[in-house]
Amino acid sequence: MRVIGLAGWSGAGKTTLLTRLIPELTRRGVSVSTVKHAHHGFDLDKPGKDSYEHRQAGAHEVLISSERRWALMHELRGEPEAQLPDLLLRLSPVDLVIIEGFKREPHLKIEVHRAANGKPPLHPGDPMIVAIACDSAFPEAGCPVVDLDDIAAIAEIVLSCAEPLTAILARVQQQG
């Protein structure tokens, strides 16, 4: 598996870009999975559903299965947040994993930047950023800068820059 991230401030358009990028990559024959970081507690199921009631009752993990999909929810219950390498190792093998968020983690990333957001760019302080998808110019960026709407060009960058999962695991192990 190869891995690359989309990183940027909230409101920059990471999810929108990802939902446009996945069909382009799958059209090219690339199998894609994603990992999304959420900053707050979140629920996939609703009160009244059996899986919700199982979690509320104290289950450590709840696996939901049907003829169309399955999902595994793991309650941390005071444990520390799972680290990105551990999450990546839980995925079934695919050609490409795109990480949305986790902007401070040591994996190669494409910065998603929108000028109207009013937030500073990430790339000056992050050597793991290999390209920038944005709606403004960054002449001093030191890496490729692509328009947010040029999905084909962003797909090319993704495919050329994604790194093997083993490289991320080795980097994390070296750090610590």
C-alpha positions as CSV (number, residue, x, y, z in Angstrom):
1,M,0.0,0.0,0.0
2,R,1.1,3.5,-0.7
3,V,0.0,6.5,1.4
4,I,-0.3,10.2,1.0
5,G,-2.2,12.9,3.0
6,L,-4.3,15.9,2.3
7,A,-3.6,18.5,5.0
8,G,-4.9,21.9,5.7
9,W,-6.9,24.1,8.0
10,S,-10.6,23.4,8.5
11,G,-12.6,25.0,5.7
12,A,-9.8,24.7,3.1
13,G,-11.7,22.1,1.1
14,K,-9.9,18.9,1.9
15,T,-13.1,16.8,1.9
16,T,-14.4,18.4,-1.3
17,L,-11.1,17.7,-3.0
18,L,-11.0,14.2,-1.8
19,T,-14.5,13.4,-3.0
20,R,-13.5,14.7,-6.5
21,L,-10.1,13.0,-6.4
22,I,-11.3,9.4,-5.5
23,P,-13.4,9.0,-8.7
24,E,-10.5,10.2,-10.8
25,L,-8.1,7.7,-9.2
26,T,-10.6,4.8,-9.4
27,R,-11.2,5.7,-13.1
28,R,-7.5,5.1,-13.5
29,G,-7.8,1.6,-11.9
30,V,-6.4,2.6,-8.5
31,S,-8.1,1.1,-5.4
32,V,-8.4,3.8,-2.8
33,S,-9.2,3.8,1.0
34,T,-9.2,6.8,3.2
35,V,-8.4,7.7,6.8
36,K,-10.2,10.7,8.2
37,H,-9.1,12.5,11.5
38,A,-12.0,14.0,13.5
39,H,-11.1,16.5,16.2
40,H,-14.1,15.8,18.4
41,G,-16.2,12.9,19.5
42,F,-18.4,11.6,16.7
43,D,-21.0,8.9,16.2
44,L,-21.7,6.7,13.3
45,D,-24.8,5.3,14.7
46,K,-27.8,6.9,16.5
47,P,-29.5,6.5,19.8
48,G,-32.0,3.7,19.6
49,K,-29.9,1.6,17.2
50,D,-28.6,-1.7,18.6
51,S,-25.0,-0.8,18.0
52,Y,-25.3,2.5,19.8
53,E,-26.9,0.7,22.7
54,H,-24.1,-1.8,22.8
55,R,-21.5,1.0,23.0
56,Q,-23.5,2.9,25.6
57,A,-23.6,-0.3,27.7
58,G,-19.8,-0.4,27.7
59,A,-18.7,-2.6,24.9
60,H,-15.1,-2.1,24.0
61,E,-15.7,-2.8,20.3
62,V,-18.9,-3.1,18.2
63,L,-18.8,-4.7,14.8
64,I,-21.8,-4.1,12.6
65,S,-22.3,-6.2,9.5
66,S,-24.9,-6.4,6.7
67,E,-24.9,-7.7,3.1
68,R,-23.6,-4.4,1.9
69,R,-20.9,-3.3,4.4
70,W,-19.4,-3.8,7.8
71,A,-18.0,-1.3,10.3
72,L,-16.0,-1.7,13.4
73,M,-16.2,0.9,16.2
74,H,-13.6,0.9,18.9
75,E,-14.4,2.8,22.1
76,L,-11.2,4.2,23.7
77,R,-12.7,4.5,27.2
78,G,-9.8,6.5,28.6
79,E,-7.1,5.0,26.4
80,P,-5.0,7.4,24.4
81,E,-6.0,8.3,20.8
82,A,-4.9,5.7,18.3
83,Q,-1.7,6.7,16.4
84,L,-1.8,7.0,12.6
85,P,0.5,4.0,11.9
86,D,-1.8,1.8,14.1
87,L,-4.8,2.9,12.1
88,L,-3.1,2.4,8.8
89,L,-2.2,-1.2,9.8
90,R,-5.9,-1.9,10.4
91,L,-6.9,-1.3,6.8
92,S,-7.4,-4.0,4.2
93,P,-4.8,-3.8,1.4
94,V,-5.5,-1.3,-1.4
95,D,-3.3,0.5,-3.9
96,L,-3.6,3.8,-2.2
97,V,-4.6,5.3,1.1
98,I,-5.4,9.0,1.3
99,I,-5.2,10.5,4.8
100,E,-7.5,13.5,5.4
101,G,-6.2,15.5,8.3
102,F,-3.4,14.4,10.7
103,K,-1.5,17.5,9.5
104,R,1.2,17.2,12.2
105,E,2.0,13.5,11.5
106,P,5.2,12.5,9.6
107,H,3.8,11.4,6.2
108,L,4.0,13.0,2.8
109,K,1.2,15.4,2.2
110,I,-0.4,17.7,-0.3
111,E,-1.4,21.0,1.4
112,V,-4.9,22.1,0.6
113,H,-5.1,25.9,1.0
114,R,-7.9,28.4,0.3
115,A,-7.0,32.1,0.6
116,A,-10.5,33.1,1.8
117,N,-9.9,30.9,4.8
118,G,-7.6,33.6,6.2
119,K,-5.2,30.9,7.7
120,P,-1.5,30.8,7.1
121,P,0.0,28.2,4.8
122,L,1.4,25.0,6.4
123,H,4.2,24.3,3.8
124,P,6.8,26.8,5.2
125,G,7.0,24.8,8.4
126,D,6.3,21.3,7.2
127,P,9.0,19.5,5.1
128,M,6.6,16.6,4.5
129,I,4.5,18.8,2.2
130,V,5.3,17.7,-1.4
131,A,2.7,19.9,-3.2
132,I,0.1,22.6,-2.7
133,A,-3.5,22.5,-4.1
134,C,-4.8,26.0,-3.7
135,D,-6.7,29.0,-5.2
136,S,-3.8,31.4,-4.8
137,A,-0.1,31.7,-5.9
138,F,2.8,30.6,-3.8
139,P,5.9,31.5,-5.9
140,E,8.3,30.7,-3.1
141,A,6.8,27.4,-2.2
142,G,9.6,25.2,-3.3
143,C,7.2,22.5,-4.4
144,P,4.6,22.1,-7.1
145,V,1.5,24.4,-6.8
146,V,-1.7,23.3,-8.5
147,D,-5.1,24.8,-8.8
148,L,-7.7,23.2,-6.5
149,D,-9.9,22.5,-9.5
150,D,-7.2,20.7,-11.5
151,I,-8.2,17.2,-10.3
152,A,-6.2,15.4,-13.1
153,A,-3.0,17.2,-12.1
154,I,-3.6,16.6,-8.4
155,A,-4.2,12.9,-9.2
156,E,-0.8,12.8,-11.0
157,I,0.9,14.3,-7.9
158,V,-0.8,11.8,-5.6
159,L,0.3,8.9,-7.8
160,S,3.8,10.1,-8.2
161,C,4.4,11.1,-4.5
162,A,2.5,8.6,-2.5
163,E,5.0,6.6,-0.4
164,P,4.9,2.9,0.7
165,L,3.3,2.3,4.1
166,T,6.6,0.7,5.2
167,A,8.4,4.1,4.8
168,I,5.9,5.8,7.2
169,L,6.2,3.0,9.7
170,A,10.1,3.2,9.6
171,R,10.0,7.0,10.0
172,V,7.7,6.8,13.0
173,Q,9.9,4.1,14.5
174,Q,13.0,6.2,14.1
175,Q,11.3,9.2,15.7
176,G,10.4,7.3,18.6
